[in-house]
Amino acid sequence: MLVLEEDGSRCLDCADLGHLVFLPRGDTALTRRSREESGLSAVVVRFNRRKGRYERQGVLVEEAGLARAEQRCLADAEARRRRRLRDARRRAAADARFTEAFTAEILRLLPGCPVARAGEIAAHASVRGSGRVGRSAAGRALTEGAVISAVAASVRHLETPYDELLMNGVPRNEARRRIGARVEARLREWREGEGGEGEGAGGEPPPGFPLR
């Protein structure tokens, strides 16, 4: 590694830069902070003959300055980690509150729905990032249509041969038509306050809600 000066090239020691350490390019934050922490620094370039230009390779900085810069970056990384943990806890708490509210709305609209089943439906429908009805705008607003859609989807998949029909190649709309009366019967039963864990039914939910 040579230093280009007006009167020619010099080695690092001859240019009074021999005590510096080389930091390769790639970590922008560490490079910037290393130069901030160093009283003396220099940019290292290499001539690219194919492209006909100099390209930056890294910097020379004081070893103590590099160590201080690394500590600053580590402190930032730890701060980011703690912030991510706090954010994750906040999201988890918000998700739990939303699931509880969704469960309560199911039980208000369908008082005959078993409490445990309502909780399972709400938890499934409201998974963050799932794209399910609970995470739609209507679902977050706990509209009646969204809540009933989530319950109908649960009944459809768990209490009817809907999935089997799909696996056998029956078109989705036709499969829903075949099991629609059973879904509607279950929803009607739960609306009227009649519980039950047996096989039952349920109807088509209001249009416009994505069901999984």
KETIKE-369707 format. One line per 5 residues: their letters; for each residue y, x, z of N, C-alpha, C. Coordinates in nm, 4 decimals, padded with zeros to 6 digits. Atoms other than C-alpha are relative to their C-alpha. Layout:
N
a	Y X Z Y X Z Y X Z ~ ...
***
This chain:
212
mlvle	-00.1189 00.0856 00.0000 00.0000 00.0000 00.0000 00.1236 00.0889 00.0000 ~ -00.1189 -00.0825 00.0153 00.3323 00.1508 -00.1129 00.1252 -00.0850 00.0115 ~ -00.1305 00.0649 -00.0087 00.6972 00.0668 -00.0540 00.0851 00.0513 -00.1143 ~ -00.0863 -00.0385 00.1111 00.9219 00.0643 -00.3600 00.1441 00.0064 00.0471 ~ -00.1405 -00.0177 -00.0346 01.2668 00.2059 -00.2918 00.0745 00.0512 -00.1223
edgsr	-00.0799 -00.0388 00.1154 01.5518 00.3054 -00.5192 -00.0376 00.1379 -00.0530 ~ 00.0309 -00.1364 00.0430 01.4466 00.6696 -00.5265 -00.1491 00.0227 -00.0175 ~ 00.1420 -00.0149 00.0263 01.0741 00.5988 -00.5768 -00.0866 -00.0749 00.0989 ~ 00.0971 00.0672 -00.0863 00.7599 00.4847 -00.3982 -00.0291 00.0835 00.1233 ~ 00.0322 -00.0685 -00.1247 00.6787 00.5709 -00.0392 -00.1175 -00.0708 00.0673
cldca	00.1060 00.0624 -00.0786 00.3789 00.5150 00.1836 00.0637 -00.0732 00.1176 ~ -00.0543 00.0786 -00.1100 00.4185 00.2810 00.4772 00.0554 00.0873 00.1116 ~ -00.0473 -00.0875 -00.1075 00.4486 00.5613 00.7319 00.1315 00.0665 -00.0373 ~ -00.1235 -00.0657 00.0443 00.7128 00.7378 00.5240 00.1175 -00.0970 -00.0018 ~ -00.1054 00.1019 00.0033 00.9071 00.4104 00.5004 00.0220 -00.0621 00.1375
dlghl	-00.0128 00.0499 -00.1378 00.8825 00.3596 00.8782 -00.0542 -00.1417 00.0169 ~ 00.0633 00.1322 -00.0112 00.6617 00.0534 00.8277 -00.1468 00.0110 00.0409 ~ 00.1408 -00.0214 -00.0306 00.3315 00.2057 00.9333 -00.0487 -00.0726 00.1237 ~ 00.0412 00.0690 -00.1226 00.3329 00.0262 01.2674 -00.0192 -00.1501 -00.0203 ~ 00.0135 00.1433 00.0268 00.3331 -00.3147 01.1023 -00.1434 -00.0343 -00.0396
vflpr	00.1333 00.0472 00.0386 00.0181 -00.5211 01.0460 00.0141 -00.1006 -00.1136 ~ -00.0040 00.0866 00.1170 -00.0681 -00.7152 00.7330 -00.0538 -00.1383 00.0346 ~ 00.0414 00.1391 -00.0172 -00.0865 -01.0946 00.7496 -00.0133 -00.0621 -00.1385 ~ 00.0176 00.0570 00.1342 -00.2397 -01.2447 00.4311 00.0684 -00.1355 -00.0124 ~ -00.0594 00.1312 00.0241 -00.0782 -01.5465 00.2733 -00.1050 -00.1086 00.0247
gdtal	00.0925 00.1122 -00.0167 -00.2301 -01.8882 00.3318 00.0359 -00.0929 00.1145 ~ -00.0391 00.0828 -00.1147 -00.1026 -02.0069 00.6702 00.1519 00.0028 00.0093 ~ -00.1461 00.0019 00.0090 00.2582 -02.1064 00.6150 00.0657 00.0039 00.1369 ~ -00.0611 00.0053 -00.1333 00.3341 -02.1870 00.9787 -00.0124 00.1337 00.0710 ~ 00.0201 -00.1290 -00.0661 00.1840 -01.8619 01.1087 00.0864 00.1072 -00.0638
trrsr	-00.0844 -00.0978 00.0687 00.3661 -01.6577 00.8445 00.1454 -00.0146 00.0428 ~ -00.1399 00.0230 -00.0370 00.7002 -01.8181 00.9232 00.0263 00.0427 00.1436 ~ -00.0217 -00.0341 -00.1406 00.6601 -01.7770 01.2972 -00.0178 00.1491 00.0256 ~ 00.0180 -00.1445 -00.0160 00.5347 -01.4196 01.2661 00.1270 00.0746 -00.0377 ~ -00.1255 -00.0645 00.0407 00.8521 -01.3250 01.0823 00.1110 -00.0296 00.1003
eesgl	-00.0996 00.0329 -00.1022 01.0605 -01.5095 01.3401 -00.0181 00.0853 00.1251 ~ 00.0297 -00.0741 -00.1225 00.8882 -01.3196 01.6226 00.0071 00.1513 -00.0192 ~ -00.0019 -00.1436 00.0284 00.9103 -00.9792 01.4514 00.1417 00.0484 -00.0269 ~ -00.1310 -00.0580 00.0290 01.2182 -00.7611 01.4576 00.0054 00.0596 -00.1385 ~ 00.0086 -00.0617 00.1322 01.1002 -00.5990 01.1344 -00.1174 -00.0615 -00.0742
savvv	00.1079 00.0568 00.0813 00.8970 -00.7534 00.8555 00.0272 00.0307 -00.1460 ~ -00.0148 -00.0268 00.1431 00.8365 -00.7076 00.4841 -00.0984 -00.0862 -00.0773 ~ 00.0861 00.0796 00.0869 00.6942 -00.9167 00.2023 -00.0851 00.0937 -00.0846 ~ 00.0921 -00.0806 00.0804 00.3885 -00.7726 00.0259 -00.0282 -00.0738 -00.1303 ~ 00.0251 00.0596 00.1311 00.3576 -00.8372 -00.3482 -00.0934 00.0898 -00.0801
rfnrr	00.0854 -00.0763 00.0921 00.1177 -00.7292 -00.6220 00.0335 -00.0440 -00.1413 ~ -00.0341 00.0333 00.1381 00.1911 -00.7078 -00.9925 -00.1234 -00.0524 -00.0716 ~ 00.1074 00.0610 00.0770 -00.0301 -00.9402 -01.1969 00.0236 00.0333 -00.1466 ~ -00.0213 -00.0457 00.1373 -00.0655 -00.7690 -01.5354 -00.0234 -00.1118 -00.1010 ~ 00.0291 00.1076 00.0946 -00.2147 -01.0724 -01.7042 00.1158 -00.0980 -00.0104
kgrye	-00.1114 00.0944 00.0000 00.0724 -01.2979 -01.5992 00.1346 00.0688 -00.0157 ~ -00.1240 -00.0748 00.0167 00.3313 -01.0221 -01.6161 00.1038 -00.0274 00.1070 ~ -00.0950 00.0286 -00.1075 00.4836 -01.0941 -01.2778 -00.0575 00.0439 00.1345 ~ 00.0427 -00.0323 -00.1357 00.4737 -01.0037 -00.9105 -00.0417 -00.1287 00.0723 ~ 00.0476 00.1150 -00.0765 00.2774 -01.2368 -00.6847 -00.0095 00.0371 00.1469
rqgvl	-00.0010 -00.0252 -00.1437 00.3117 -01.2643 -00.3105 -00.1421 00.0038 00.0555 ~ 00.1319 -00.0170 -00.0599 00.0095 -01.1436 -00.1127 -00.0010 -00.0284 00.1498 ~ -00.0082 00.0194 -00.1439 00.1320 -01.1766 00.2432 00.1237 00.0673 00.0545 ~ -00.1152 -00.0658 -00.0623 00.3699 -01.0125 00.4882 -00.0487 00.1077 00.0965 ~ 00.0208 -00.0991 -00.1052 00.3882 -00.7088 00.7135 00.0866 -00.0406 00.1179
veeag	-00.0742 00.0413 -00.1194 00.4893 -00.8006 01.0677 -00.0416 00.0873 00.1178 ~ 00.0347 -00.0744 -00.1207 00.4914 -00.6456 01.4109 -00.1203 -00.0656 00.0674 ~ 00.1221 00.0527 -00.0613 00.1600 -00.6831 01.5920 00.0310 -00.0921 00.1174 ~ -00.0371 00.0845 -00.1138 00.3256 -00.8204 01.9045 00.0589 -00.1321 -00.0486 ~ -00.0576 00.1218 00.0562 00.5200 -01.0675 01.6913 -00.1073 -00.0929 -00.0536
larae	00.1113 00.0805 00.0505 00.1998 -01.1813 01.5238 -00.0740 -00.0670 00.1155 ~ 00.0696 00.0571 -00.1160 00.0359 -01.2324 01.8638 00.0782 -00.1171 00.0581 ~ -00.0815 00.1105 -00.0531 00.3288 -01.4445 01.9851 -00.0042 -00.1207 -00.0937 ~ 00.0051 00.1089 00.0976 00.3228 -01.6457 01.6634 -00.1325 -00.0745 00.0089 ~ 00.1311 00.0641 -00.0128 -00.0492 -01.7095 01.7035 -00.0050 -00.0893 00.1233
qrcla	-00.0032 00.0824 -00.1208 00.0091 -01.8368 02.0568 00.0785 -00.1285 -00.0231 ~ -00.0788 00.1198 00.0306 00.2768 -02.0749 01.9305 -00.0810 -00.0981 -00.0841 ~ 00.0807 00.0873 00.0856 00.0429 -02.2071 01.6625 -00.1132 -00.0647 00.0789 ~ 00.1063 00.0561 -00.0831 -00.2375 -02.2497 01.9141 00.0537 -00.1097 00.0910 ~ -00.0615 00.1012 -00.0867 -00.0026 -02.4378 02.1460 00.0261 -00.1277 -00.0784
daear	-00.0235 00.1171 00.0841 00.0935 -02.6670 01.8588 -00.1306 -00.0728 -00.0302 ~ 00.1298 00.0609 00.0298 -00.2726 -02.7229 01.7705 -00.0509 -00.0784 00.1204 ~ 00.0425 00.0698 -00.1213 -00.3476 -02.8150 02.1321 00.0831 -00.1264 00.0210 ~ -00.0860 00.1178 -00.0132 -00.0480 -03.0489 02.1372 -00.0430 -00.1090 -00.0977 ~ 00.0467 00.0981 00.0979 -00.1720 -03.2151 01.8189 -00.1316 -00.0631 00.0440
rrrrl	00.1276 00.0530 -00.0477 -00.5193 -03.2489 01.9683 00.0222 -00.1042 00.1097 ~ -00.0276 00.0952 -00.1081 -00.3798 -03.4148 02.2800 00.0640 -00.1273 -00.0543 ~ -00.0629 00.1174 00.0591 -00.1650 -03.6451 02.0670 -00.1036 -00.0869 -00.0714 ~ 00.1056 00.0770 00.0664 -00.4679 -03.7447 01.8593 -00.0839 -00.0766 00.1012 ~ 00.0772 00.0680 -00.1039 -00.6579 -03.8250 02.1775 00.0766 -00.1198 00.0565
rdarr	-00.0812 00.1114 -00.0515 -00.3685 -04.0358 02.3097 00.0035 -00.1145 -00.1007 ~ -00.0047 00.1032 00.1033 -00.3422 -04.2180 01.9777 -00.1331 -00.0743 -00.0090 ~ 00.1323 00.0631 00.0068 -00.7174 -04.2799 01.9733 -00.0198 -00.0966 00.1165 ~ 00.0129 00.0895 -00.1164 -00.7037 -04.4252 02.3252 00.0850 -00.1254 -00.0179 ~ -00.0856 00.1169 00.0233 -00.4125 -04.6499 02.2296 -00.0641 -00.0950 -00.1004
raaad	00.0646 00.0851 00.1004 -00.5973 -04.7726 01.9206 -00.1201 -00.0730 00.0587 ~ 00.1179 00.0630 -00.0611 -00.9131 -04.8366 02.1219 00.0411 -00.1149 00.0914 ~ -00.0475 00.1057 -00.0892 -00.7179 -05.0363 02.3807 00.0514 -00.1190 -00.0800 ~ -00.0521 00.1080 00.0843 -00.5402 -05.2347 02.1087 -00.1145 -00.0756 -00.0665 ~ 00.1150 00.0649 00.0630 -00.8714 -05.3018 01.9336 -00.0731 -00.0896 00.0994
arfte	00.0686 00.0806 -00.1020 -01.0268 -05.4240 02.2589 00.0771 -00.1284 00.0284 ~ -00.0814 00.1202 -00.0246 -00.7346 -05.6608 02.3204 -00.0116 -00.0980 -00.1161 ~ 00.0092 00.0874 00.1165 -00.7553 -05.7924 01.9658 -00.1360 -00.0699 -00.0051 ~ 00.1339 00.0598 00.0000 -01.1310 -05.8476 01.9897 -00.0100 -00.1100 00.1047 ~ -00.0003 00.1032 -00.1047 -01.0814 -06.0380 02.3160 00.0752 -00.1244 -00.0465
aftae	-00.0784 00.1138 00.0484 -00.8130 -06.2544 02.1558 -00.0758 -00.0751 -00.1091 ~ 00.0777 00.0627 00.1073 -01.0344 -06.3170 01.8522 -00.1143 -00.0824 00.0597 ~ 00.1083 00.0721 -00.0679 -01.3224 -06.4153 02.0808 00.0518 -00.1295 00.0624 ~ -00.0576 00.1179 -00.0648 -01.0993 -06.6529 02.2755 00.0344 -00.1077 -00.1022 ~ -00.0361 00.0978 00.1030 -00.9795 -06.8164 01.9533 -00.1245 -00.0666 -00.0583
ilrll	00.1263 00.0598 00.0454 -01.3377 -06.8668 01.8341 -00.0440 -00.1087 00.0975 ~ 00.0449 00.0957 -00.1015 -01.4221 -07.0397 02.1621 00.0934 -00.1203 00.0106 ~ -00.0933 00.1132 -00.0028 -01.1074 -07.2530 02.1440 -00.0295 -00.0950 -00.1156 ~ 00.0246 00.0822 00.1180 -01.1843 -07.3727 01.7919 -00.1418 -00.0557 -00.0023 ~ 00.1406 00.0388 00.0025 -01.5613 -07.3891 01.8397 -00.0566 00.0113 00.1416
pgcpv	00.0387 -00.0117 -00.1410 -01.6234 -07.4586 02.2094 -00.1502 00.0042 00.0232 ~ 00.1442 -00.0034 -00.0174 -01.9960 -07.4961 02.1529 -00.0630 00.1332 -00.0364 ~ 00.0542 -00.1310 00.0379 -02.0348 -07.1407 02.0237 -00.0326 00.0791 00.1264 ~ 00.0329 -00.0804 -00.1179 -02.2202 -06.9257 02.2798 00.0994 00.1141 00.0173 ~ -00.1010 -00.1024 -00.0274 -01.9820 -06.6808 02.4467 -00.0423 00.1355 -00.0550
arage	00.0469 -00.1303 00.0481 -02.1968 -06.3779 02.3661 00.0072 00.0075 -00.1520 ~ -00.0042 00.0035 00.1467 -02.2212 -06.4827 02.0018 00.1438 00.0112 -00.0484 ~ -00.1415 -00.0085 00.0380 -01.8451 -06.5313 01.9815 00.0496 00.1435 00.0114 ~ -00.0404 -00.1391 -00.0172 -01.7948 -06.1801 02.1172 -00.0553 00.0891 -00.1089 ~ 00.0613 -00.0799 00.1062 -02.0364 -06.0334 01.8627 00.0706 -00.0233 -00.1334
iaaha	-00.0692 00.0329 00.1252 -01.8658 -06.2149 01.5761 00.1372 00.0659 -00.0031 ~ -00.1342 -00.0580 -00.0066 -01.5215 -06.1021 01.6900 -00.0049 00.1514 -00.0148 ~ 00.0106 -00.1456 00.0078 -01.6319 -05.7409 01.7350 -00.0320 00.0446 -00.1417 ~ 00.0380 -00.0357 00.1369 -01.7907 -05.7325 01.3890 00.1156 -00.0214 -00.0969 ~ -00.1065 00.0349 00.0948 -01.4993 -05.9004 01.2134 00.1235 00.0864 00.0150
svrgs	-00.1268 -00.0688 -00.0269 -01.2292 -05.6865 01.3731 -00.0106 00.1517 00.0020 ~ 00.0126 -00.1460 00.0044 -01.3606 -05.3325 01.3153 00.1130 00.0588 -00.0838 ~ -00.1146 -00.0616 00.0681 -01.0605 -05.1184 01.2203 -00.0449 00.0708 -00.1282 ~ 00.0298 -00.0653 00.1268 -01.0653 -05.0091 00.8566 -00.1189 -00.0575 -00.0745 ~ 00.1202 00.0561 00.0623 -01.3630 -05.2307 00.7701 00.0308 -00.0876 -00.1204
grvgr	-00.0337 00.0919 00.1070 -01.1759 -05.4614 00.5355 -00.0531 -00.1404 00.0229 ~ 00.0541 00.1329 -00.0294 -01.3392 -05.7594 00.7052 00.1122 -00.0977 00.0324 ~ -00.1001 00.1048 -00.0142 -01.1656 -06.0885 00.7627 00.0880 00.0194 00.1230 ~ -00.0797 -00.0203 -00.1205 -01.0528 -05.9935 01.1126 00.1126 00.0990 -00.0179 ~ -00.1039 -00.0998 00.0254 -00.8483 -05.7083 00.9685 00.0940 -00.0400 -00.1123
saagr	-00.0946 00.0501 00.0991 -00.6812 -05.9165 00.7000 00.1263 -00.0454 00.0722 ~ -00.1249 00.0466 -00.0616 -00.3245 -06.0334 00.7577 -00.0236 -00.1310 00.0749 ~ 00.0287 00.1283 -00.0651 -00.4548 -06.3810 00.8367 -00.0844 00.0207 00.1252 ~ 00.0836 -00.0272 -00.1163 -00.7153 -06.2380 01.0704 00.0793 00.0552 00.1159 ~ -00.0824 -00.0574 -00.1071 -00.4634 -06.0319 01.2645 00.0901 -00.1054 00.0623
alteg	-00.0825 00.1093 -00.0524 -00.2545 -06.3466 01.2989 -00.0849 -00.1068 00.0688 ~ 00.0932 00.0951 -00.0626 -00.5643 -06.5298 01.4287 00.0176 -00.1415 -00.0550 ~ -00.0097 00.1327 00.0597 -00.5211 -06.8142 01.1821 -00.1354 -00.0698 00.0083 ~ 00.1246 00.0758 -00.0109 -00.7773 -07.0906 01.2018 -00.0934 00.0307 -00.1166 ~ 00.0833 -00.0277 00.1170 -00.8974 -07.0224 00.8483 -00.0742 00.1311 00.0111
avisa	00.0636 -00.1310 -00.0124 -00.9658 -06.6562 00.9192 -00.1086 -00.0007 00.1066 ~ 00.0981 00.0037 -00.1092 -01.1451 -06.7254 01.2463 -00.1249 -00.0761 -00.0430 ~ 00.1151 00.0786 00.0454 -01.3662 -06.9964 01.0960 -00.0769 00.0760 -00.1076 ~ 00.0668 -00.0795 00.1033 -01.4385 -06.7676 00.7993 -00.0928 00.1031 00.0613 ~ 00.0820 -00.1017 -00.0662 -01.5664 -06.4976 01.0334 -00.1257 -00.0621 00.0604
vaasv	00.1153 00.0668 -00.0605 -01.7917 -06.7427 01.2171 -00.0964 -00.0473 -00.1085 ~ 00.0852 00.0478 00.1090 -01.9193 -06.8949 00.8930 -00.0792 00.1149 -00.0613 ~ 00.0698 -00.1160 00.0560 -02.0045 -06.5484 00.7620 -00.1157 00.0412 00.0892 ~ 00.1065 -00.0358 -00.0935 -02.2047 -06.4747 01.0759 -00.1176 -00.0967 -00.0112 ~ 00.1058 00.1008 00.0126 -02.3971 -06.8003 01.0497 -00.0746 00.0186 -00.1317
rhlet	00.0597 -00.0145 00.1329 -02.4569 -06.7442 00.6802 -00.1029 00.1141 -00.0026 ~ 00.0876 -00.1172 00.0070 -02.6085 -06.3990 00.7284 -00.1133 -00.0033 00.1016 ~ 00.0988 -00.0067 -00.1079 -02.7969 -06.4551 01.0546 -00.0889 -00.1229 00.0118 ~ 00.0742 00.1238 -00.0251 -02.9154 -06.8153 01.0398 -00.0463 -00.0708 -00.1264 ~ 00.0442 00.0610 00.1254 -02.9858 -06.8851 00.6737 -00.0675 00.1073 -00.0850
pydel	00.0631 -00.0979 00.0893 -03.1871 -06.7203 00.3937 00.0972 00.0567 -00.1037 ~ -00.1014 -00.0438 00.0963 -02.8600 -06.6208 00.2243 -00.0268 00.1419 -00.0511 ~ 00.0219 -00.1387 00.0422 -02.9317 -06.2458 00.2219 -00.1254 00.0119 -00.0861 ~ 00.1244 -00.0029 00.0780 -03.2851 -06.3065 00.0939 00.0236 -00.0531 -00.1411 ~ -00.0322 00.0551 00.1318 -03.1485 -06.5192 -00.1890 00.0713 00.1040 -00.0858
lmngv	-00.0718 -00.1029 00.0751 -02.9106 -06.2429 -00.2897 -00.0948 00.1104 -00.0453 ~ 00.0949 -00.1057 00.0346 -03.1905 -05.9836 -00.2803 -00.0944 -00.0435 -00.1119 ~ 00.0871 00.0521 00.1055 -03.3951 -06.2083 -00.5089 00.0754 -00.0276 -00.1293 ~ -00.0767 00.0109 00.1233 -03.1171 -06.2073 -00.7649 00.0756 -00.1289 -00.0193 ~ -00.0762 00.1246 00.0119 -02.9615 -06.5455 -00.6955 00.1487 00.0332 00.0033
prnea	-00.1440 -00.0275 -00.0006 -02.5891 -06.5346 -00.7868 00.0643 -00.0431 00.1321 ~ -00.0611 00.0232 -00.1306 -02.3611 -06.5290 -00.4846 00.0468 -00.1445 00.0175 ~ -00.0508 00.1371 -00.0135 -02.1917 -06.8630 -00.5527 -00.1135 -00.1013 00.0128 ~ 00.1137 00.0909 -00.0070 -02.5266 -07.0333 -00.6089 -00.0702 00.0119 00.1348 ~ 00.0626 -00.0200 -00.1311 -02.6707 -06.8770 -00.2923 00.0806 -00.0700 00.1089
rrrig	-00.0840 00.0677 -00.0993 -02.3743 -07.0056 -00.0935 -00.0136 -00.1517 -00.0105 ~ 00.0142 00.1453 00.0169 -02.4141 -07.3510 -00.2428 -00.1288 -00.0491 00.0656 ~ 00.1297 00.0424 -00.0534 -02.7801 -07.3633 -00.1391 -00.0017 -00.0055 00.1528 ~ 00.0056 -00.0032 -00.1470 -02.7171 -07.2749 00.2229 00.1247 -00.0618 00.0635 ~ -00.1267 00.0523 -00.0499 -02.3757 -07.4412 00.2540 -00.0137 -00.1090 00.1044
arvea	00.0162 00.1119 -00.0936 -02.5000 -07.7534 00.4305 -00.0436 00.0499 00.1374 ~ 00.0472 -00.0528 -00.1281 -02.6744 -07.5491 00.6989 00.1137 00.0690 00.0754 ~ -00.1141 -00.0653 -00.0639 -02.3633 -07.3437 00.7649 00.0951 -00.1048 00.0564 ~ -00.0924 00.1047 -00.0441 -02.1483 -07.6560 00.7854 -00.0555 -00.0757 00.1198 ~ 00.0614 00.0708 -00.1127 -02.3945 -07.8223 01.0204 00.0184 00.0787 00.1291
rlrew	-00.0173 -00.0822 -00.1200 -02.3770 -07.5292 01.2615 00.1457 -00.0009 00.0454 ~ -00.1415 00.0023 -00.0375 -01.9970 -07.5203 01.2520 00.0371 -00.1339 00.0625 ~ -00.0298 00.1333 -00.0545 -01.9819 -07.8946 01.3124 -00.0564 -00.0124 00.1412 ~ 00.0630 00.0033 -00.1322 -02.2209 -07.8596 01.6056 00.0855 00.0735 00.1023 ~ -00.0811 -00.0792 -00.0932 -02.0062 -07.5896 01.7636 00.1387 -00.0604 00.0199
regeg	-00.1300 00.0661 -00.0162 -01.6825 -07.7808 01.6983 -00.0098 -00.1123 00.1026 ~ 00.0195 00.1138 -00.0895 -01.8243 -08.0756 01.8887 -00.0427 00.0429 00.1391 ~ 00.0316 -00.0502 -00.1327 -01.9060 -07.8512 02.1814 -00.1464 00.0074 00.0320 ~ 00.1436 -00.0066 -00.0230 -02.2806 -07.8446 02.1338 -00.0477 00.1422 -00.0243 ~ 00.0502 -00.1354 00.0153 -02.4329 -07.5036 02.1981 -00.1353 -00.0010 -00.0665
gegeg	00.1334 -00.0097 00.0583 -02.7574 -07.3787 02.0619 -00.0199 00.1337 -00.0635 ~ 00.0320 -00.1298 00.0568 -02.9261 -07.0580 01.9623 -00.1009 -00.0124 -00.1121 ~ 00.1034 00.0146 00.1010 -03.1718 -07.2064 01.7190 00.0532 00.0221 -00.1387 ~ -00.0400 -00.0211 00.1371 -03.1680 -07.1847 01.3464 00.0918 -00.1129 -00.0391 ~ -00.0931 00.1011 00.0391 -02.8772 -07.3728 01.2016 00.0809 00.0479 -00.1133
aggep	-00.0735 00.0121 00.1134 -02.6314 -07.3691 00.9472 00.1359 00.0397 -00.0332 ~ -00.1362 -00.0239 00.0137 -02.2830 -07.3666 00.8450 00.0561 -00.0008 -00.1372 ~ -00.0594 00.0238 00.1284 -02.0479 -07.4344 00.5587 00.0848 00.1091 -00.0545 ~ -00.0829 -00.0962 00.0687 -01.8267 -07.2610 00.3238 00.1339 00.0150 00.0707 ~ -00.1285 -00.0228 -00.0647 -01.5191 -07.1002 00.4784 00.1127 -00.0293 -00.0961
ppgfp	-00.1137 00.0205 00.0884 -01.1710 -07.1609 00.3434 00.0068 00.1122 -00.1013 ~ -00.0041 -00.1029 00.1041 -01.1192 -06.9740 00.0124 00.1049 00.1052 00.0306 ~ -00.1019 -00.1036 -00.0095 -00.9325 -06.6477 -00.0074 -00.0232 00.1022 00.1069 ~ 00.0255 -00.0965 -00.1065 -01.0911 -06.4595 00.2826 -00.1196 00.0850 -00.0370 ~ 00.1131 -00.0869 00.0318 -01.3091 -06.1530 00.2182 -00.1009 -00.0017 00.1131
lr	00.1039 00.0036 -00.1022 -01.6383 -06.1862 00.4016 -00.1010 00.1089 -00.0302 ~ 00.0975 -00.1083 00.0165 -01.8863 -05.9071 00.4620 -00.1315 -00.0411 00.0638
***
